[in-house]
Amino acid sequence: MLYFALRRFLSALLVMFSISVLVFLIFFATPGVDPAARIAGRNADPATLAQVRHSFGLDRPLPVRYLLMMRHLLIDRDLESFVNRGSKVVPQIVQAMPVTLSLVIGAAVIWMTVGILMGTAAAALRGTAADPVIMLVGVVGVSLPAYWLGEVVNLLTQKRLHDSVFSWVPPPGYVELGKDPGQWALHLLFPWLTLALLYAGIYARLLRGEVVSALGEDYVRTARAKGLSERRILVRHALRCSLIPIVSLFGLDFGALVGGAALLTEVVFGLPGVGKLTFDALQNLDLPVIMGTVMYAAFFVVLANALVDILYARLDPRARHV
């Protein structure tokens, strides 16, 4: 098991290296892309462009430029934004991380709880009218885009019904947990619900299929023959075995969202997280910030994949030989 885990993490390091090279080549070596022109401005003369290229090391060979970029980003952590001079990339990401983690962790608790309850209830009530109704609710949740739902929520809570029903809802933004836990939760309540609605439907549908399949297995029939109640069989046997693919999917989704996939939710609700930072950098074509956030996102996605593989190998020894 230790050998498999070590091999998996070495593979993750190789993937991270490949991603860093690919991202660097896309942003700094694509024909027609001139970072110096972006830094110097539209009407910069050739002398100014040459000076900017020399100052930022853009006139050096590609391998040297890559190593310098990685050193400034990962080791010295002094890589500066091209747009906001003097503003370092890594501190911006570190400052945005708690916001994204607060959003994703809270939403994850909600969607996992709701998804498991909906999926288990639909499986237990299969064949009745409640089953398609629960699944319909899940489909509706999956079908609503986060940006559209967020705008509707803001329209209702901040404008149309703010003076009557939602007068207690604060304006979009973020309050640090350490400053005021109550306001922290209140500012994140509707972003949590908006993000959780999408994933709860996905998890409910997946879990229902897994539980229904598990209820037809031999070990469940054996449990029934022993006289166990249907509730005990459902919770202790069918649901427990069905959670393995749910845990796998959760690891991947959580890693992607922490890495910035919650961008639309952060933008709509004005949360200064990693997704919002990436969005602003894309708007300004701030290449160092874009590269930093992409590397940050890749780290969490690759880490989540590695942890899921190790968990699978722990649960199923056959996976260690794949």
N, C-alpha and C positions, 0 to 999 in steps of 0.2 A: 504493500500500500504506500509506503514511504517513497519507494522508487517511482511509482506511478505519479504521485503528487509532485515530486521533483521534476520528472519529465514533463509534466503538464505545465508547470510554472516556467521551465526553460522554453517551452514552446510559446508561452504567452509573451515572454521577453522578445523572442524572435518576431512575433506578430507586431509588437509595439515598435520594434526597430523598423520593420517594413512599412508600417503606417507612417512613421515619422519621415522616412525617405520619400514616400509617395506624396505626402502633404507638402513637404518642402519643394519637390519638383513641380507640383501643380501651381503653387503660389509664387515661386521665385524663379522657375526655369521654363515656364511655358512661353513659347514664342509670342511676341507681341505684348507680354506683360512686363512693364518697367516700373518696379517699386520706386525708383529714384524720381520718376516723373510725378508719382503720387505724392511723395514727400515734398518735393520742391514746388509743386503747384503747376497750374496749366501753362502759364506764360514764362516758365523758367528758361533762361538761355543755356546754351551748351556748356558754358563754363560752370554755371551753378549746378547743372546736372552732374558734371564730372566731379565737382567737389562733394556733392551729396553721395555719389557712388563710393567715393574714397572714404568718406566719414563713416558710412555704414558697412563698409567692407563688401559692397556690391560689385566691385571691379576685380574681385579675386576669383580663382577657379571654383567651380561648383562644389567639389568635395570640401574645400577649405571653408566656403560659405556655410555649408551644412554643419560642419563641426563647430564653427563659431556660433551659429544659431542655437544648436543644441546645448552648447556650453552656457550661453547667456540665459537660455530658458530653463535648463534643468539643474545646472551646477551653481553658477553665479546668481541666477534668478534676478538678473538686472536687465532683462530684455525690455526695451521701452516701446511704447506705442508710437506708430508713425504719425498718428493724427494728434493725440494729446501728448506733446513733448514733455518729457519728465515723468510721465505716468507709466509705472512699471506693470508688466503683464501679470506676473505671478501674484503680486499683492491684490490686484483686481479680482483674480479668480478666487483667491483665498477669502476675500471679503464677500464674494457672491455665494460661496459654497453653503454657508449656514441657511441662507434663504431657500436655496434649492432643496437642501436636505429636509428642512422644515416642511416644505410643500409636499415632497415625495413621500416622506415617512408617514405624515398624517393621512394623505390620500391612500397610501398602501394599506394602512390599518383598516380604513373604511371599506375599500374595495375587496380586500380579502375576507373580511367579516361578512359583508353583504353577499359577495359571490359564493362563499361556502354555504351560507344559509339558503340562498335561492337555489343553488344547484342541488343541494341535499333535499330540499323540500320538493323540487320538481321531480327528482328521482323517486322519492317516497310516494308521491302522488301521481305517478305515471299511470296513464289510462283514465284519469279523471279530467274534469274541465279545468282544474287549477294548473295542471302541467303546461298546456299551451299558453295560458295567461301569463305564467311566470316567465316562460321563454320569450313571449312577445315583449314583455317589459325589458328583458335583457337585450333583445334585438333593437328596440328603440334606443336604449342607452348606447349601444355600439354605433348606431347610425348617426348620432348627433355629433357633428364636429365640435371639438373643444373651443375653437375660436368663436363659433356661432353661438354656442350655449353660453360661453362667458359673456359675450356682448348682450345677450338676452337677459342674463342675470344682472349685469350692470344697469341695463335699461330699467329693469323693474325695481331694483334695490336702491339705485342712486337717483332716479328721476321720477318715473311714473308713480310708484307706490312708496317712495321714500318718506314722505310727510305723514303717511298713515300707518302702513303695516311695517315698513322696514326703517323706521326712524332710528332704530338702535344699531343699524349697520354703518360702520365707519367708511370713509372714502377709500378708494383703492390705494394700496401702499403696503408697507411692511413695518412692523414694530419688533425690535429685538426681544427675544425671550427673556433675557436677563433684566431688561428695563421694566417690562410690564407683561407678565404671562397671560393675563386676561385679554389685553389688547392684542397680544401676539396671536392667540387662538381666534379672536374675533375677526381680525384682518384676514386670517387664513381659512376661515370656515367655508366660505363659498368657493374659493379656489380648490379646497380639498374635495368638496362635493362635486364640482365640475369635472375635475380630473378623475375622481373615483367612479363616476357614473359610466364612463367609457369602459374602464377595465372590469368593473363588476359584472357587466353583461357578458364579456368574453369568458371570464372565469366561471360564471354560472353555467354557461352552455357547455364548456369543456368538462366541468366536474359532473354535470348531469350524465353526460355520455359515459364517463368513466365509472360512475357509481352503478348505472344500469347494467353496464357490461360486467362489473364485479359481482352484482347480485345473481348473475347466471353461472358463476363459477362453481366448481365442485366443492371447494371448502365452505362456501355459503350453504350449499345443500346439506353438507355434513353438519354444519352448525344448526340448521333447522331440524335435522333428524335428532340432534341431541336435546331438543326442546328449548333452545334459546329464543327469547322474544325477538320479534321483528325489529324493534327499536335498537336492541343490543346488537343484533346482526348488522343493522345499517350503520351504526356509529362505530362500533368496535372492530368490525371486519371490513365491510365494503368501503366505507368512507376512509378509513385509515390507509388502505392500500391504494385508493384512488387519489390520494393527495400527493403521490410521488411526482406525476407529471405537472401538477399544479405548482409544487415547490420549484421544479425546474423552470417553468415559464415565469414564475415570480422573480427568480434570480435574474433572468435575462431582462425582463421589463424594468425591474428596479434599477439595474445597472444602466440601462439606456436612459431612463428618466433622470437619474442623478447626473448622468453625463450631459444633459441638456435637452433631452427629447421633450421636456415639459415647456419648451420655448413658447408655444402659443398661449398656454395658460398664464405664464409669467408676463408676457407682453400685454395680454388683455387686462389682467388685474394689477398691472403696474408693480410687479414684484421684481426687485433688482437682483435676480438670481443669475446663474450661469447662462441660462437660455436667453434672458434679456441682454446680457453682456454680449453674447454671440450675435444676437439680432442687431444691436447697435453697431458692432464691428463690421458686420456685413453691409449695413447701410452706408458706412463711411469707407469701406474697403480697407480697413485697418488690418493689414496682413499679419503682423506679429500677434495681435490679440486673437485673430481668427485661428492662427496656428496653435496658439496656447490652448484655446478652448476645445479645438478638435483633438489635440493630444490628451487633454483632460477627459473628454468624453470617451475616447478610445481606451484610456486606462480603465475606466469603470466597466465598460462593456467587456473588455478582454478579461478583467479580473472576475466579473460575474460568470463568464463562460467557464473559466478555470475552476472556480468554486463549485459550479454546478456539475462539471465533469467529475471532480473529486467526490462530491456527494453521491453521485450515481455509482461510482466505483465502490464507495463504502456500502451502499445498499445492495448492489449487485456485483459480486466479484468477477463476473464474466466480462464486465466492461473494462477491467484493468488490462485485458489482453487485446483490446481493439486498437 
